Amino acid sequence: MEATLASGSHESTIVPMQTDYRNDPQIALTCVTFIDKDLTAAIQTQIIRPLQELEPEFYYYPDNALHLTIQNIRVINNPPHFSASDISKVQRILTEITPPAGPFEFALAGLLSMPTSVLLMALIRPEYDKFIRDFRRRLTDAGVSDDKKYFTDEIMFANITVCRYTHKPSPEFLKKLQEMKDIIIGPYTAKNVSLVTMNAGASPSKTAMLDTYQFSRI
């Protein structure tokens, strides 16, 4: 996946490289779970700070922006690619499918080097795969199908974006990424999902929380 995307030979949706992610006016509609303080601290200490030492000008997600992406709805654009009606449709779907599902446990293991960003992979269990496939089907049936192009629809995983590039990374940075590619952060359980609008950097000033839905507590 890394090699194919780096060569530009696959039409996956990639957020373009920017110089100011905090103030980027392009907005997405997406479903995420904001991570807790313990996990945030682990990511900052074990991943972000070592990378930041090598490329301090890159955009690194602050504590209150770090999140695990559950399901994209509309990719970033200015003006946004969604309406109030689209939001209402997604809210109805989440109201129906979230309460009986989950909570979902992820194994946070491995860094993925994308053309313009670095992701911490969140490996999933079969029940999460089933939940997401059903969610996507319902979105399509409601006329608000996800407009993001994925590398593959066969293999599913979640992720936490930790860094976005503002320029081409240095060889030292890429070497460090390679050294860290098999990093294991540990398990994480998502107890809820939030429907939000945000920019590519999840900048707090550009993020609006629309609703939060709790997964089953059984």
Buried (B, 14 or more C-beta within 10 A) or exposed (E): EEEEBEEEEBEBEBBEBBEEBBEBEBBBBBBBBBBEEEBBEBBBEBBBEBBBEBBEEBBBBBEEBBBBBBBBBBBBBEEBBBEEEBBEBBBEBBEEBBEEBBBBBBBBBBBBBBBBBBBBBBBBEEEBEEBBEEBBEBBEEBEBBBBBEBBEEEEBBBBBBBBBBBEEBEEEBBEBBEEBEEBEBEEBEBEBBBBBBBBBBBBEEBBEEBBBBEBEEE
